[in-house]
């Protein structure tokens, strides 16, 4: 029996996230926009995404019943290396009619960041962000109300620019 991985991926490790979704066909377009790739594997009620950059193994698993997580989940994010990449994500979401919130030079997680937030059809919150200053002062962190689980819906946060789109599932 082979003791090495049967699949190749960049680096020694990659993140795996398995999300329950209520409607796979409704969720797939959101993740294709977010990750910039089509599924690498599709089966009934299952889709797998394996982008190289960011290196992640993301699976969507369709389940019966309500899986809306608004108000109850953590959030997910993709850290990028430039403001231009954040703007490119904004452009992809906007072109798809997905509602977003943008934050510029916001203090979150003790760092100054530019970011865009979007919510998938089941309420999973995603941010695409770049760290502009790695070690912000603690008192600035306390003033930021948009970081983490508090970002439950696409309500405008202080000093943010709410963008509107036509995707009702991203409200």
C-alpha positions as a LaTeX table, in Angstrom:
\begin{tabular}{lrrr}
\hline
Residue & $x$ (\AA) & $y$ (\AA) & $z$ (\AA) \\
\hline
Unk1 & 0.00 & 0.00 & 0.00 \\
Unk2 & 1.32 & 3.44 & $-1.01$ \\
Unk3 & 2.00 & 5.67 & 2.01 \\
Unk4 & 2.24 & 8.91 & 0.04 \\
Unk5 & $-0.61$ & 11.20 & $-0.99$ \\
Unk6 & $-2.39$ & 10.15 & $-4.17$ \\
Unk7 & $-2.96$ & 13.82 & $-5.05$ \\
Unk8 & $-0.54$ & 16.65 & $-5.68$ \\
Unk9 & $-0.93$ & 20.15 & $-4.27$ \\
Unk10 & 1.40 & 23.10 & $-3.64$ \\
Unk11 & 3.29 & 23.21 & $-0.36$ \\
Unk12 & 3.29 & 20.63 & 2.43 \\
Unk13 & $-0.24$ & 21.36 & 3.60 \\
Unk14 & $-3.46$ & 22.80 & 2.26 \\
Unk15 & $-6.61$ & 23.90 & 3.94 \\
Unk16 & $-9.73$ & 21.72 & 3.66 \\
Unk17 & $-13.16$ & 23.23 & 4.23 \\
Unk18 & $-16.35$ & 21.17 & 3.86 \\
Unk19 & $-19.51$ & 23.26 & 3.73 \\
Unk20 & $-23.08$ & 22.04 & 3.92 \\
Unk21 & $-25.27$ & 23.79 & 1.36 \\
Unk22 & $-29.01$ & 23.65 & 0.78 \\
Unk23 & $-28.86$ & 23.85 & $-3.03$ \\
Unk24 & $-25.69$ & 22.77 & $-4.77$ \\
Unk25 & $-26.60$ & 24.24 & $-8.16$ \\
Unk26 & $-27.32$ & 27.61 & $-6.54$ \\
Unk27 & $-24.05$ & 27.57 & $-4.55$ \\
Unk28 & $-21.62$ & 26.49 & $-7.30$ \\
Unk29 & $-21.59$ & 29.83 & $-9.19$ \\
Unk30 & $-20.70$ & 31.75 & $-5.99$ \\
Unk31 & $-17.68$ & 29.51 & $-5.33$ \\
Unk32 & $-16.58$ & 29.59 & $-8.96$ \\
Unk33 & $-16.48$ & 33.40 & $-8.69$ \\
Unk34 & $-14.81$ & 33.38 & $-5.26$ \\
Unk35 & $-12.09$ & 30.88 & $-6.20$ \\
Unk36 & $-11.79$ & 31.57 & $-9.91$ \\
Unk37 & $-12.09$ & 27.89 & $-10.88$ \\
Unk38 & $-14.74$ & 25.35 & $-11.81$ \\
Unk39 & $-15.22$ & 22.22 & $-9.68$ \\
Unk40 & $-12.49$ & 19.61 & $-10.06$ \\
Unk41 & $-14.93$ & 16.83 & $-9.15$ \\
Unk42 & $-18.72$ & 16.65 & $-9.24$ \\
Unk43 & $-20.98$ & 13.91 & $-8.00$ \\
Unk44 & $-24.66$ & 13.93 & $-7.03$ \\
Unk45 & $-25.08$ & 16.53 & $-4.25$ \\
Unk46 & $-21.29$ & 17.12 & $-4.13$ \\
Unk47 & $-18.78$ & 19.49 & $-5.72$ \\
Unk48 & $-15.06$ & 19.80 & $-4.98$ \\
Unk49 & $-12.88$ & 22.82 & $-5.74$ \\
Unk50 & $-9.08$ & 22.59 & $-5.70$ \\
Unk51 & $-7.60$ & 25.91 & $-6.78$ \\
Unk52 & $-3.82$ & 26.10 & $-6.72$ \\
Unk53 & $-3.84$ & 29.65 & $-5.39$ \\
Unk54 & $-5.17$ & 29.76 & $-2.72$ \\
Unk55 & $-4.36$ & 26.12 & $-2.08$ \\
Unk56 & $-7.56$ & 24.74 & $-0.63$ \\
Unk57 & $-9.67$ & 21.62 & $-0.88$ \\
Unk58 & $-13.20$ & 23.01 & $-0.62$ \\
Unk59 & $-16.16$ & 20.68 & $-0.82$ \\
Unk60 & $-19.83$ & 21.60 & $-1.03$ \\
Unk61 & $-22.13$ & 18.92 & 0.32 \\
Unk62 & $-25.84$ & 19.32 & $-0.39$ \\
Unk63 & $-27.94$ & 18.37 & 2.62 \\
Unk64 & $-31.66$ & 18.20 & 3.19 \\
Unk65 & $-33.20$ & 20.92 & 5.31 \\
Unk66 & $-32.26$ & 24.45 & 6.21 \\
Unk67 & $-28.52$ & 25.06 & 6.53 \\
Unk68 & $-28.59$ & 28.85 & 6.61 \\
Unk69 & $-25.82$ & 29.84 & 9.00 \\
Unk70 & $-26.47$ & 33.57 & 9.31 \\
Unk71 & $-25.68$ & 34.64 & 12.85 \\
Unk72 & $-24.22$ & 31.30 & 13.83 \\
Unk73 & $-21.04$ & 30.62 & 11.92 \\
Unk74 & $-17.55$ & 31.91 & 11.93 \\
Unk75 & $-16.31$ & 33.40 & 8.70 \\
Unk76 & $-13.89$ & 32.30 & 6.03 \\
Unk77 & $-11.31$ & 34.28 & 4.13 \\
Unk78 & $-8.78$ & 34.36 & 1.37 \\
Unk79 & $-5.70$ & 36.44 & 2.11 \\
Unk80 & $-4.17$ & 38.01 & $-0.98$ \\
Unk81 & $-0.95$ & 39.92 & $-1.53$ \\
Unk82 & $-2.19$ & 43.23 & $-2.96$ \\
Unk83 & $-5.00$ & 45.78 & $-2.96$ \\
Unk84 & $-5.33$ & 45.11 & $-6.70$ \\
Unk85 & $-6.30$ & 41.50 & $-5.93$ \\
Unk86 & $-8.96$ & 42.70 & $-3.47$ \\
Unk87 & $-10.31$ & 45.01 & $-6.19$ \\
Unk88 & $-10.31$ & 42.13 & $-8.69$ \\
Unk89 & $-12.46$ & 40.08 & $-6.28$ \\
Unk90 & $-14.81$ & 43.07 & $-5.88$ \\
Unk91 & $-15.12$ & 43.29 & $-9.65$ \\
Unk92 & $-15.94$ & 39.57 & $-9.96$ \\
Unk93 & $-18.65$ & 39.80 & $-7.30$ \\
Unk94 & $-20.10$ & 42.98 & $-8.78$ \\
Unk95 & $-20.19$ & 41.49 & $-12.29$ \\
Unk96 & $-22.13$ & 38.52 & $-10.89$ \\
Unk97 & $-24.58$ & 40.77 & $-9.03$ \\
Unk98 & $-23.42$ & 39.59 & $-5.60$ \\
Unk99 & $-23.84$ & 42.15 & $-2.84$ \\
Unk100 & $-20.61$ & 43.10 & $-1.06$ \\
Unk101 & $-19.20$ & 45.32 & 1.65 \\
Unk102 & $-15.81$ & 46.89 & 1.12 \\
Unk103 & $-13.55$ & 48.16 & 3.85 \\
Unk104 & $-10.43$ & 50.21 & 3.27 \\
Unk105 & $-7.70$ & 50.70 & 5.86 \\
Unk106 & $-9.90$ & 49.07 & 8.48 \\
Unk107 & $-8.40$ & 47.75 & 11.71 \\
Unk108 & $-9.34$ & 44.11 & 12.20 \\
Unk109 & $-7.58$ & 41.33 & 14.09 \\
Unk110 & $-4.91$ & 43.80 & 15.24 \\
Unk111 & $-3.93$ & 44.60 & 11.65 \\
Unk112 & $-4.84$ & 47.26 & 9.10 \\
Unk113 & $-6.52$ & 45.68 & 6.09 \\
Unk114 & $-8.39$ & 46.37 & 2.86 \\
Unk115 & $-11.12$ & 43.80 & 2.25 \\
Unk116 & $-14.31$ & 42.87 & 0.51 \\
Unk117 & $-17.02$ & 40.74 & 2.14 \\
Unk118 & $-19.55$ & 38.54 & 0.34 \\
Unk119 & $-22.07$ & 35.98 & 1.59 \\
Unk120 & $-22.87$ & 32.73 & $-0.21$ \\
Unk121 & $-26.47$ & 31.55 & $-0.78$ \\
Unk122 & $-26.52$ & 29.72 & 2.57 \\
Unk123 & $-25.13$ & 32.60 & 4.65 \\
Unk124 & $-21.45$ & 31.56 & 4.82 \\
Unk125 & $-19.45$ & 34.79 & 5.14 \\
Unk126 & $-16.28$ & 35.19 & 3.07 \\
Unk127 & $-13.69$ & 37.96 & 3.03 \\
Unk128 & $-10.95$ & 38.58 & 0.49 \\
Unk129 & $-8.33$ & 40.74 & 2.22 \\
Unk130 & $-4.82$ & 42.16 & 2.16 \\
Unk131 & $-2.89$ & 43.12 & 5.29 \\
Unk132 & $-1.50$ & 46.63 & 4.92 \\
Unk133 & $-0.04$ & 46.99 & 8.42 \\
Unk134 & 0.68 & 43.81 & 10.36 \\
Unk135 & 0.70 & 45.14 & 13.93 \\
Unk136 & $-1.99$ & 47.73 & 14.68 \\
Unk137 & $-2.52$ & 49.22 & 18.11 \\
Unk138 & $-4.86$ & 47.33 & 20.46 \\
Unk139 & $-7.14$ & 50.34 & 21.05 \\
Unk140 & $-7.84$ & 50.56 & 17.30 \\
Unk141 & $-8.97$ & 46.93 & 17.32 \\
Unk142 & $-11.62$ & 47.71 & 19.90 \\
Unk143 & $-13.09$ & 50.39 & 17.62 \\
Unk144 & $-13.62$ & 47.97 & 14.74 \\
Unk145 & $-17.02$ & 46.29 & 14.82 \\
Unk146 & $-16.70$ & 44.44 & 11.51 \\
Unk147 & $-14.20$ & 41.73 & 12.25 \\
Unk148 & $-15.16$ & 38.12 & 12.66 \\
Unk149 & $-18.56$ & 36.79 & 13.70 \\
Unk150 & $-20.06$ & 40.27 & 14.07 \\
Unk151 & $-20.06$ & 40.45 & 10.26 \\
Unk152 & $-23.32$ & 38.50 & 10.10 \\
Unk153 & $-25.13$ & 40.27 & 7.29 \\
Unk154 & $-24.24$ & 42.79 & 4.66 \\
Unk155 & $-25.18$ & 45.76 & 6.78 \\
Unk156 & $-22.81$ & 48.67 & 6.37 \\
Unk157 & $-20.15$ & 48.85 & 9.04 \\
Unk158 & $-18.61$ & 52.14 & 10.17 \\
Unk159 & $-16.33$ & 53.59 & 7.51 \\
Unk160 & $-17.25$ & 50.96 & 4.95 \\
Unk161 & $-18.76$ & 51.26 & 1.51 \\
Unk162 & $-21.78$ & 49.01 & 1.00 \\
Unk163 & $-22.15$ & 47.87 & $-2.58$ \\
Unk164 & $-25.48$ & 46.65 & $-3.79$ \\
Unk165 & $-26.12$ & 43.80 & $-6.12$ \\
Unk166 & $-29.09$ & 41.88 & $-7.43$ \\
Unk167 & $-28.35$ & 38.56 & $-5.76$ \\
Unk168 & $-31.05$ & 38.17 & $-3.08$ \\
Unk169 & $-29.23$ & 35.26 & $-1.47$ \\
Unk170 & $-26.39$ & 37.57 & $-0.44$ \\
Unk171 & $-28.52$ & 39.75 & 1.81 \\
\hline
\end{tabular}
